[in-house]
Structures are given as C-alpha cells and as structure tokens.
C-alpha cells in the first residue's frame, strides 16, 4: 500500500486551501483519509479543536487547474474528541461514478472551508492506494 499526501500534517487557525496534487495515476482501488488531531497541547503536542468547535475539510478536484472546482467529498469534524482525535475516510467505490481520479490532468486538493472562530485544527489528508 502506498501513501500519497494531499496535505501533510499542518495546524491552521483560519480557513486554508492546500496545494494540488495529480491524481491521474490513481486507477486501481484507493481511499482518501483525513485525520483531525485532538487537543494534545497539554502533552506538548498540537493544539486542535476544543469541544463545541467545528471544522469542515472539503476534498476538491479539477481538470483545469482549479478554474473549475468540483467537490469530491466533505469531511465534518467536531471538537471534544479527546487527545486521540478522529479519522474519517472514503473509498473509491463510494464515489466512483463522479470522481476524476485516473483522468489525464486531474488534480485534487484539501480545502479547510469552515473553522470555528477562535479555534485551530491540526490535520492531515492522504490517499492510500
């Protein structure tokens, strides 16, 4: 199994659009995974969503350098999950008919579209194939 990062681990305190990566070579089975870390600041780790705070990470794809943006999948996270955080994933078969994966020129990126005021989130997004 190979892992390709869409967004390596990052901490953000405002909305953020990450860089795009090519998905033209992903033609077999694959899974997109997102991990939002819990608040580990007490142990010297990353600070992240507190209870009641929310974040939305949208996986976007495009064939034209994001002049036209398509929403591939939406991951919603709520704070207060404990220091272990939480992970979500989506497999190829769950969106196979609409995805641009495997098409020439196709790219994907992670968009931290919603983040509660005054909060921060530490997260990472990757593809397993």
Residue pairs with C-beta under 8 A, 6 or more apart in sequence:
1 128
1 129
2 128
2 129
3 126
3 127
3 128
4 21
4 126
4 127
4 129
5 21
5 124
5 125
5 126
5 127
6 18
6 21
6 32
6 59
6 108
6 109
6 110
6 125
6 126
6 127
7 18
7 109
7 110
7 123
7 124
7 125
7 126
8 124
9 37
9 46
9 122
9 123
9 124
10 16
10 18
10 122
10 123
10 124
11 46
11 47
11 48
11 120
11 121
11 122
12 112
12 115
12 120
12 121
12 123
13 115
13 119
13 120
14 115
15 111
15 112
15 113
15 114
15 115
16 111
16 112
17 109
17 110
17 111
17 112
18 109
18 110
18 111
18 112
18 125
19 109
20 62
20 65
20 66
20 107
20 108
20 109
21 107
21 108
21 109
22 106
22 107
23 61
23 100
23 101
23 102
23 103
23 106
23 107
23 108
23 127
24 102
24 103
24 104
24 105
24 106
25 102
26 101
26 102
26 127
26 129
27 101
27 102
28 129
29 91
29 92
29 93
29 129
30 91
30 92
30 101
30 127
30 128
30 129
31 89
31 90
31 91
31 92
31 127
31 128
31 129
32 59
32 72
32 73
32 89
32 90
32 125
32 126
32 127
33 87
33 88
33 89
33 125
33 126
33 127
33 128
34 57
34 59
34 75
34 87
34 88
34 89
34 110
34 123
34 124
34 125
35 85
35 86
35 87
35 123
35 124
36 48
36 49
36 55
36 57
36 77
36 81
36 85
36 86
36 87
36 121
36 122
36 123
37 45
37 46
37 48
37 85
37 121
37 122
37 123
38 48
38 49
38 81
38 82
38 83
38 84
38 85
38 86
39 47
39 48
39 49
39 50
39 79
39 83
40 46
40 47
40 48
40 83
41 47
42 83
43 83
45 83
46 122
47 120
47 122
48 79
48 85
48 120
48 121
48 122
48 123
49 55
49 77
49 78
49 79
49 80
49 81
49 116
49 119
49 120
49 121
50 79
50 80
50 119
51 79
51 80
52 78
52 79
52 80
52 116
53 78
53 79
53 80
53 115
53 116
53 118
53 119
54 76
54 77
54 78
54 79
54 114
54 115
54 116
55 76
55 77
55 112
55 114
55 115
55 116
55 119
55 121
55 123
56 74
56 75
56 76
56 77
56 112
56 113
56 114
56 115
57 74
57 75
57 77
57 110
57 111
57 112
57 113
57 123
57 125
58 71
58 73
58 74
58 75
58 110
58 111
58 113
59 71
59 72
59 73
59 74
59 75
59 90
59 108
59 109
59 110
59 111
59 125
60 66
60 69
60 70
60 71
60 72
60 108
60 109
60 110
60 111
61 69
61 70
61 72
61 99
61 100
61 101
61 106
61 107
61 108
61 109
62 68
62 69
62 70
62 100
62 106
62 107
63 100
63 103
63 105
63 106
63 107
64 105
65 107
66 107
66 109
70 98
70 100
72 95
72 98
72 99
72 100
72 108
73 90
73 95
75 88
77 86
77 88
77 121
77 123
79 116
79 119
85 122
92 99
92 101
100 106
100 108
101 108
108 127
110 125
112 121
112 123
115 121
